[in-house]
Amino acid sequence: MIMVILVTGANGQLGNEMQIVAKQSSDKYIFTDVCDGYEKLDITDLEAVRKAVKENAVKCIVNCAAWTNVDAAETAGEIVEKLNATAPENLAKAMKEVNGLLVHVSTDYVFGGDLYNTPCKEGQKGTPTGVYGLTKLHGEQKIQAMCCNYVILRTAWLYSEFGKNFVKTMLNLTATKPQLKVVFDQVGTPTYALDLSNAIMTIIEDYKKEWTLKPGTWNYPKTGVYHFSNEGVCSWFDFTKMIAEFAGNTACNIQPCHSDEFPSPVKRPSYSVLDKTKIKETYGITIPYWTDSLRLCIERLKCL
Ligand SMILES: NC(=O)c1ccc[n+]([C@@H]2O[C@H](COP(=O)([O-])OP(=O)(O)OC[C@H]3O[C@@H](n4cnc5c(N)ncnc54)[C@H](OP(=O)(O)O)[C@@H]3O)[C@@H](O)[C@H]2O)c1
């Protein structure tokens, strides 16, 4: 049986990696975004979402679209809540109506207001410190209130060979600057969007297997919130050192500094490590170590 899967925000970092991994699938993928080059779909428009789902007999939506500019979210106004909270609610509504699955991506920035030094579990209370994290938390809550089949994947420090991200910025800076200061007092785990896409494919395959056995109205037993990043822990300083090393940018003198040397509108979590036990046990996946994935991404970037 062929399942139809609609991907939103296909022109973003994660959306582009989804296009790569979906090439190995026998299912039908429809890649959508608000820009040219894709099927046009603005996910803030509920009727447009419903139409796309109905016309294409969509049974699963992977939501890669979001407002992702953390600092600009502070002053951007209503659009941030609309895109990060109301739009996921639209997608959940559309999937509820056809008994499909919504795979939605959220963020470690739903945490950060409380001080802690152990990896965050899925049930930990959300304590966002800014508009981006707050609106992403609202998006999760709206999906959960819809009682559809859903998998919410919280991820962190996302990078890929596509779009703008920390890895690409640091590749450029370490190649062109004689010295650089990077914060060492914020710790987390990078996530290669290709690895996240592979995890999403595993979830879709699992859902399809269960759905094929039980057609009609049913509840996906693995519905819930999961954490996904690469394995390991590092600071932004350590991350930058590895980026420079893998790229061969040895001339740049990279030094650690404190966050207060780079004031920003939003306070970043000082310890933002996600506990991934639940996704590994539920879906039986093995997650690559962060430096292995970083090396792979930099190799792929060299080929572009
Ligand atoms: N980036 C990170 O470090 C990070 C960390 C943790 C979690 N996440 C989460 O991971 C997910 C993927 O992030 P990403 O970095 O891949 O995002 P991204 O690169 O910013 O891509 C988002 C895509 O959504 C599109 N979009 C904007 N408004 C839309 C609308 N109304 N309808 C449909 N599409 C729309 C964007 O188009 P335009 O570019 O034209 O606006 C863009 O192509 C997001 O949910 C994000 O919150 C990201």
The ligand as an SDF file (V2000), in Angstrom:
LIG
                    3D

 48 52  0  0  0  0  0  0  0  0999 V2000
   17.0340   25.7480   13.4960 N   0  0  0  0  0  0  0  0  0  0  0  0
   17.2520   25.2730   14.7300 C   0  0  0  0  0  0  0  0  0  0  0  0
   18.3440   25.4140   15.3180 O   0  0  0  0  0  0  0  0  0  0  0  0
   16.1570   24.5220   15.4270 C   0  0  0  0  0  0  0  0  0  0  0  0
   16.3900   24.0660   16.7320 C   0  0  0  0  0  0  0  0  0  0  0  0
   15.3750   23.3380   17.3720 C   0  0  0  0  0  0  0  0  0  0  0  0
   14.1780   23.1080   16.7270 C   0  0  0  0  0  0  0  0  0  0  0  0
   13.9740   23.5890   15.4730 N   0  0  0  0  0  0  0  0  0  0  0  0
   12.6910   23.3130   14.8120 C   0  0  0  0  0  0  0  0  0  0  0  0
   12.9410   22.4660   13.7150 O   0  0  0  0  0  0  0  0  0  0  0  0
   11.9820   22.7190   12.6770 C   0  0  0  0  0  0  0  0  0  0  0  0
   12.6890   22.9110   11.3570 C   0  0  0  0  0  0  0  0  0  0  0  0
   13.5630   24.0170   11.4930 O   0  0  0  0  0  0  0  0  0  0  0  0
   14.4560   24.5330   10.2640 P   0  0  0  0  0  0  0  0  0  0  0  0
   15.6780   25.1410   10.8480 O   0  0  0  0  0  0  0  0  0  0  0  0
   14.5380   23.4760    9.2280 O   0  0  0  0  0  0  0  0  0  0  0  0
   13.5130   25.7150    9.7310 O   0  0  0  0  0  0  0  0  0  0  0  0
   13.7960   26.7170    8.5080 P   0  0  0  0  0  0  0  0  0  0  0  0
   15.0610   26.3560    7.8300 O   0  0  0  0  0  0  0  0  0  0  0  0
   13.6070   28.0980    9.0450 O   0  0  0  0  0  0  0  0  0  0  0  0
   12.6080   26.3580    7.5060 O   0  0  0  0  0  0  0  0  0  0  0  0
   11.2660   26.6990    7.7540 C   0  0  0  0  0  0  0  0  0  0  0  0
   10.5510   26.7180    6.4170 C   0  0  0  0  0  0  0  0  0  0  0  0
    9.1650   27.0280    6.6590 O   0  0  0  0  0  0  0  0  0  0  0  0
    8.7720   27.9810    5.6530 C   0  0  0  0  0  0  0  0  0  0  0  0
    7.5930   28.7230    6.0460 N   0  0  0  0  0  0  0  0  0  0  0  0
    7.5250   29.9550    6.6250 C   0  0  0  0  0  0  0  0  0  0  0  0
    6.2380   30.3310    6.7780 N   0  0  0  0  0  0  0  0  0  0  0  0
    5.4690   29.3370    6.2770 C   0  0  0  0  0  0  0  0  0  0  0  0
    4.0650   29.1600    6.1420 C   0  0  0  0  0  0  0  0  0  0  0  0
    3.1960   30.0760    6.5460 N   0  0  0  0  0  0  0  0  0  0  0  0
    3.6210   28.0080    5.5710 N   0  0  0  0  0  0  0  0  0  0  0  0
    4.5020   27.0810    5.1330 C   0  0  0  0  0  0  0  0  0  0  0  0
    5.8400   27.2020    5.2280 N   0  0  0  0  0  0  0  0  0  0  0  0
    6.3210   28.3150    5.8020 C   0  0  0  0  0  0  0  0  0  0  0  0
    9.9960   28.8550    5.5150 C   0  0  0  0  0  0  0  0  0  0  0  0
    9.9210   29.6530    4.3600 O   0  0  0  0  0  0  0  0  0  0  0  0
   10.6760   31.0960    4.3630 P   0  0  0  0  0  0  0  0  0  0  0  0
   12.1200   30.8110    4.5600 O   0  0  0  0  0  0  0  0  0  0  0  0
   10.3390   31.6330    3.0130 O   0  0  0  0  0  0  0  0  0  0  0  0
   10.0810   31.8700    5.4960 O   0  0  0  0  0  0  0  0  0  0  0  0
   11.0950   27.8050    5.4560 C   0  0  0  0  0  0  0  0  0  0  0  0
   11.2590   27.2770    4.1600 O   0  0  0  0  0  0  0  0  0  0  0  0
   11.1660   23.9210   13.1620 C   0  0  0  0  0  0  0  0  0  0  0  0
    9.9740   23.4650   13.7410 O   0  0  0  0  0  0  0  0  0  0  0  0
   12.0350   24.5430   14.2410 C   0  0  0  0  0  0  0  0  0  0  0  0
   11.2620   25.2320   15.2170 O   0  0  0  0  0  0  0  0  0  0  0  0
   14.9530   24.2720   14.8000 C   0  0  0  0  0  0  0  0  0  0  0  0
  1  2  1  0
  2  3  2  0
  2  4  1  0
  4  5  1  0
  4 48  2  0
  5  6  2  0
  6  7  1  0
  7  8  2  0
  8  9  1  0
  8 48  1  0
  9 10  1  0
  9 46  1  0
 10 11  1  0
 11 12  1  0
 11 44  1  0
 12 13  1  0
 13 14  1  0
 14 15  2  0
 14 16  1  0
 14 17  1  0
 17 18  1  0
 18 19  2  0
 18 20  1  0
 18 21  1  0
 21 22  1  0
 22 23  1  0
 23 24  1  0
 23 42  1  0
 24 25  1  0
 25 26  1  0
 25 36  1  0
 26 27  1  0
 26 35  1  0
 27 28  2  0
 28 29  1  0
 29 30  1  0
 29 35  2  0
 30 31  1  0
 30 32  2  0
 32 33  1  0
 33 34  2  0
 34 35  1  0
 36 37  1  0
 36 42  1  0
 37 38  1  0
 38 39  2  0
 38 40  1  0
 38 41  1  0
 42 43  1  0
 44 45  1  0
 44 46  1  0
 46 47  1  0
M  CHG  2   8   1  16  -1
M  END
$$$$
